[in-house]
Structure formats: C-alpha cells, structure tokens
Amino acid sequence: MKLADWIGFFCLILALLILWQFRQIVLLIFTAVILAIALNSLVRGLQRFRLNRSLAVIIALSLVVLFGTLFFSLVMPPFLTQFQQLIELAPRGFNQFIRWVDNLLENPPLWFPQQLEFRVPTIPEIAQQVGPLAQNVLGNFFAFFSNSLTTLLQLLLVIVLTLMFLSNPVAYRTVFVRLFPSFYRRRADEILSGCETVLLQWMAGIVINSIFIASLSAIGLLILGIPFVFAHALLAGVFNFIPNLGPAASVVFPVSVALLDTPWKALTVIILYIFIQNLESYWFSPMIMQKQVSLLPAATLTAQIFFARFFGFLGLVLALPLAVVSKVWIEEAIMKDILDQWQSQRTTATSFIDTSPEPVTDFEPDPQLFPHDSLSPLENESDFSQ
C-alpha cells in the first residue's frame, strides 16, 4: 500500500472511532430516517393525485396528527385504565400460583413423585436473583429513560430531523452519497434505494403482523374469558415489533391474570399464544408478505443481542431495521462488488466502477431511480418558498 492509502485507512479508522462515541445520536438519526421514509411513502402516494410536494407533505403530516389525536383520545384511556389494573393484579396472580404449587406439594396426587424436595421461591427471592441480571441487561434502558428532559430533547430531535429529511430528502441523500469515493457514488445510490425498499417492506410487514396478532389474541382471550382483553391484545401487537423477545413478554400479563382463576386456564393462554405465533410465522407471513425481507432466526436473535448490548433499549427496538440495512450493504457492497469481483489480476473495468477519465465530483441522483414523483426532486425546492 502507498502512503496515501495508509493515510486514508487511518482516517477511516479515526472517523469510525469518532462515530462510535456519538453512536446514540447516530441511532436517533437512523430513527428519523425510518420515520421520514415512511412519511415520504405517504407523500408520494398523495403526489399521484397531481399535488405538488409541499402540499402533499402538509396533508401527510395533517393525517398523521389526526390519526395520533384519535389514537390517544379513543384508544389510550381505556388501555391505561386496564393496564394499571394489570400491574396491580400480576403479583396477586403469581402469589396464587405459589399457593397452588405449595398445596400440590403438601397433598400430592397418586401419580406425583413422592419425597420430592421442591420449594417455589417467593417474589423477593426471585427479585434478588434476577435483579443483577436485569440491571446488567437493561442498564442502558434506564440510562436512556432516566432523565425525562433528555428523553424529551431526544424525541424533539427525532421529530425535527424527520421533518427536515422529509422536506427535501434528495439533498440529504446527495450529501451522504458524496462521502463515498467518486467511482462508487452511483453504486452507493443504488444500494441506498435498495435499503429504502427493504425498510418500507419491513414497516409494512411488521404493521400487518401486529394487527393480525392483536386481533387473534383478542378473539382467543375473549373466548377463554380472560379479563382486560383490550389491554392484552394491544400489548401483544406492540410487543410484536420486537421479534423473539416481544411475543414472550406479551404473554406475561394474560398468564398472570389467568392464574387468579385456575392454573389450567393459564396453561391454555400459553398454548393460545404459541399457536398464534406459529400461525403467524409459518402461514400468515409467507402468504401475505412474500416480498418482505427475510432474515434467518439466528441472525435476528444475534442482531438483537448485539444492538441491545451496544446501543441499549433503542438498539433492541431498532435491531431488525438495523439488521435489514446491514444485510443489504453486506450483500451488495461486500458480496457482489468485492468478493464476486475478486480476481487474481486487476481488470480494466467492473460493473460498478465508473471508468470515465474525470472523477464524478457533482453527484446527481439517477432520474431512472428517482422519477419526478419520487423522493422530492431538487426541481421541487421552489414549492417550499411559495
């Protein structure tokens, strides 16, 4: 390697180290990008009705505000009421389970093993054992939410960045693409288009999955006669945004309430949730979302552990979109553009290198990738000044 190559390599390492120090801010920026992509999809849908972009953005934001107002005024009050009652009943359900097990050990049936030394731990004992582990796993979670003012400022930052990205996404995209070497800018722009596509597919898929799981949970719990059906169903839908760990967490509250009745009803609730998750995984998702980006279960779980370990609770929530974007960049930039092009001798041209004698200094998005009704072209900047 030449001296210039070594200098460039060390500058890259230094930039990555600096970026790592600001990883929480980078994660907030990524959150704003996801929200901007979702809103931009709605804006492009409105632009099909021959609306200019500024008016389409205003209408899209108005629809979001209207939906949020209806949600918080109609859905949240009954949910908060039922959820508060759930918090009070959950320990009672666990204590009921402990008493049932103690009674079973004192008066065992004929088929139960005799002389079995077994004692169910109490809630304080469980808390003492689980406390250090929970503190280690969720330490970043409490650090992230401990300061209400910091949380409010972070939320405000995400909202402001989302509006900025939504107002003129091509300008910010162009700045990001120009961070790449001149010969790779057009290829990087194509990869970004692929990332946008898979993120939209992920968002559509997770919303449809959550509605499906919430609906089936409500129907099943209503048939079983479990109280607070609305709160349980809404929690099941929300927790579905966190794969693997979310469904397991959503079953805790209905099982705790069912334990107040009989342990066998709690068992039926567990069976119901297992049935719903398998139905969603092996039938609903493959049938409805055939184009949704797929990740191996082990890769999904590994991504959750990795991002939760280094980025905290927000990293756990965004583990799947981060994994999806990483998958696209690994497949396109590393697999196709480097490993698949690997040869013993240097070739004169490749499919992704611009071999023109002059470097590309002024990048403009490909019009075939960004038609006039897509992603806010630079020609529409005048709409915001009117």
N, C-alpha and C positions, 0 to 999 in steps of 0.2 A: 504493500500500500504506500502511496505517496504521502508526503507531509500534509497536503491539503485534505486527503482522505482521512488521515488520523485526526486532524483538527475538526473536520466535520463530524466524525464519530464521537469525539469527546464533547462537542457542543450538543449533540443529540442526547448523550447520557446526562449532561448537565440540565438540559431542558426537561427531561423526564423526571429528574430528581426534584426540580422546582415544581413541576406539575404535581408530583406526589404530595408535596407539602400543602398544596391547595386542593386536595382531592375532594373535600366536601363541597367546595364551591363548584368544582367541575361536575360533581354529581347533581347539584342544583341546576346547573346549566343544561345538563342532559335531560333532567326532568322538564325544563322549559321547552326543550326541543321536541320532546314527545308530545307535550300538550299543543305546541304550535303545529306539529304535523297533523294531529287530529283535527284541530280547528281549521287548518288550511284545506283539509279534505272537504269539510263542510262549505268553505268559501268557494272552492272550485265547483261544487255542486250547484251553488247559487249562481255562479257566473254562467252556467249553461242557460240561464233564463235571460241572457244578454244584459246582465248588470255589470257595471264597472267594479273594479276590485274594492275600492274604498267603500262603496255602498254595500257590497257583499260582506265585507269584514264587519261593518256596523250591524247588519242584520244577523250575522252569525253570532256575534257577541251578545246581541239582544236576546236571541233564542237561548243561549247558554245561561244568561242571567235569569230569564223567565223560568227555565227548567229548574235551576238551582233554587229559586224562590219557592216554587211549587213543592219541590222535594223537601226543603227544610220546614215548610209550613204544614204540609199534609202528612209526610212520612216520618219525620224525625220525632215529633212529640209523642205519638204512641210507642215508637221504638224506645225512646229514652225512658218512658214510664215502665215498660215491660223489662227493659234491660236493668234498671235499678232494682226491680223485684227479683230478677235472676241473680244479681250479685248477692242479695240477702238470702236467697234460698239455696244457693250452691253449697255452702258449708253445711247446711242442715241435711242436704241430700247425702253428702259424704259421711256425716255422722250416722245417718240412718243405715248406710251400707256397713259401717264399722259394727254397729249394734247387731245387724243381721249376721255378719260373719262370726261375731262372738257367740251369738246364740246357736249358730250352726256347730261351732266347736264344742260348746257345752252339751248340746243334745244332738250328737251326730246321727244321721240315718244309718241303716244297716250296711249300705254299700260304701259308706265313707271310711277312709283308713283310720284305724284306731291308734291311740298313743302318738298322735301327731302333734308335735310341739310347733305351734304356729301362733303368732300374735300380730294382729293388724296394728301398724303404727298409727299414732294419733296425728292430728294436723300439725301441732307444734313440732313433733319429731320429724315429720316429713319436711316441714319448712326449714328445719335446722340442717337436714341432709341436702335438700335441693337448693338452699339459699346460695352457697358459694358457687355452684354451677350456674344458676340463673344469673347471678351477679356477673360472672365471667362472660356468659354468652350475650346478655343484654346490657352490658356496661355502656356500650356506645349508644344504645337506645335511650337510656336515662340521661346520658350526657347530651344527646341531641335535643331532648324534650325538657330538660331540667329548667332551663331559663325560658320563661314564657315570652319575654321581649325578644330574645334571639330567635325563637321559633316564629314569632310574628314578622320579624325582619326578613327571615329566610323565605317565608311564604310571600311576602311582598316582593322580594327579589325575583322569585319564580314567576309571579304574575306580570311584573314589569318586563322581564326578559321574554316571556311568552308573547306579549303584545308587540314588542319590538321585532321579534322574529317573524310574527305573523304579518306585520305591516309591509315588510319588504324582504322576504326570505332569500331571494336570489342574491341580493347584495351581501348578506352574511355568508351565504354559501360560497360566493366567489372569493371572499376573503379567506375562508377556510381552505379552499382548493389551492389557492396561491401559496399556501405553506408547503406544498409538495414541489419536488423538482419540476422544471418546465416540461420535460419529456413525459411526465406521468400525470399531468393535470387533467387531461381529458379522460384518462382511465380512472382516476380518482373520482371524477364527477360521475362516471357510470356506476362506480361502486356505491357512492352516496345515494344514487337513485335506487339501487337495489336495497340499501338499508331503509330508505323511506318506505319502499313497498312492503318489506317484511314487518316493519313496525306497524303499518296500517293493518296488515293481516293479523298480527298478534293482538292488537287492540280490538279489532272486530271479533276475533275468536274468543278472547277472554270475556268480553261483554256477553256474547251469546251463551257461552258456557255458564257464566254466573247466573244469568236469568234462568237457564234450564235447571241448574242445581237448586236454586232458591225455590222455583216452582214445585219441583218434585219433593223437596224437603217439606214444604208447607203442606202438600197433599198427604204425604206419608205420616207426618206428625199429627195432622188433623184426624186421620183415620185411627191412629194409635191413642188418641185422646190426651196428647201431651199439652200442657198449658203453655201460653206465650208463644204460639205458633209463629206469629208475625216476626217477633224478635229473633227466634231461632232461624227462620228462613232467610231473613236479611243478613244475619251473621254468616250463614253458610255461603250466600252469594258473595259477600265482601271478602271472606277468607279465601275464596277460590282464586283470588288474584295472586295468592302466594302458593305456588304448586307444592305438593308433597306435605309441607308443614301446615298449610292453611286448612285443608279438609280434616286433618287430625285435631286441630284446635277447635274447629267449629262443632265437633261432637261433644265437647266437654259439658256445655251448658244444658243441652237436652237430656243427656245422661244423668246429670246431677238432679234435674227436676224429676226425671222418671224414677230415680232411686227413692224419692219421697213416697212413691206409691208401692212398687214392688221391685226387687232386683231383676225379675224376669222381664219387666217392661223396659228396664234399662238395656237389657240384652237385645231386645227387639229393636230398640233405637240404634244400637251399634250395627246390627245386621242391616237395618234400613240404610244407614249412611254408607256402609260398604257396598251395598247393592247399587246405590245411586252413583257412587264414584266409579264403579266398574262399568255401569251402563254408559256413563258419560265418556269414559276413556276409550272403551272398545267398540261403542256403537255410535254415539251421538257425534263426537268429534270427527271420526273418519268419514261419516256420512255428510255432515253439514259443512265442515271446513276442510275440504280436500286440499285446498291450496295453502292452508295455514302452514307456516314454517314449522318443521319438526325438529325436535331435539331428543337425543337419547335420554332415557330416565336418569341414568347415572351421570350424564353430563349436566342435566338440570340440577340434580342434587348437589353435585360438586360445585357448580356455579353459585348456588345459594349459600353453601358453606363458605366459599371463598369471598364472595362480595359482602356477606354478613360479617365475616371476620375482619375485613379491612375497611369497610365503609359503614358498619353499624346497621341500624334498623332500616334506614333508607336504602342501603345496599341490598338488604334482604328483599324489600319490596320491589326494587328495580332489577333484581337478579336476572329474571327472564329476558326483559328487553336488552339488558347489557350483554347477556349470553347470545341473544339473537344477532345483535350488531357485530359482536366479536366473531361469530360464526361466519357471517358474510365477508368480513375483512380477511379472515384466515383462508377461506375458500378461494376468494378472488385474488387477493394481493399475494398470498404466500403460495397456495397450491397451484393456481393457474399461471400466475405471472412470474413465479420464480422456480418452483420445483418442476412444473410441467415443461418449462422452457430450458431447463438445465441441460447443457451440452458440454462436451469436453473442449470444444473450441468456440470462440466467440463468433456469433453470427452477425451478419451485417444489419439485420432488422428483425424485429419481433412484432407480434400483433398489437402490442400495447405501447410501443415506443414511437414517438414522433421523430422521423428521420429527416425532417426539413433542416436546411443549413442554419436557419436562425432559430434561436430558442423562443418558446412561447412565453412572452412577458405579460401580455394583457389577455387574461382568460375571460372568455365569454361562454356561458352555457350553450350546449348544443341545441339548436332550435328543434331538432327531431326529438330530443329527450324532454324539452320543455316547450310545448306548444303555447299559443297565445293565451289559452285559458288555463294555463298551468302555473303554479308557484309564483305568481306575481312577477311578470317580466319587467325589465327595467324601463320599458316604454310607459308603463302604467304609473310611474312615480309621480307624474303630474296630477294624478287623480287625488292625491292627498293634499296637494297645495290648493285645490279648489275649495 
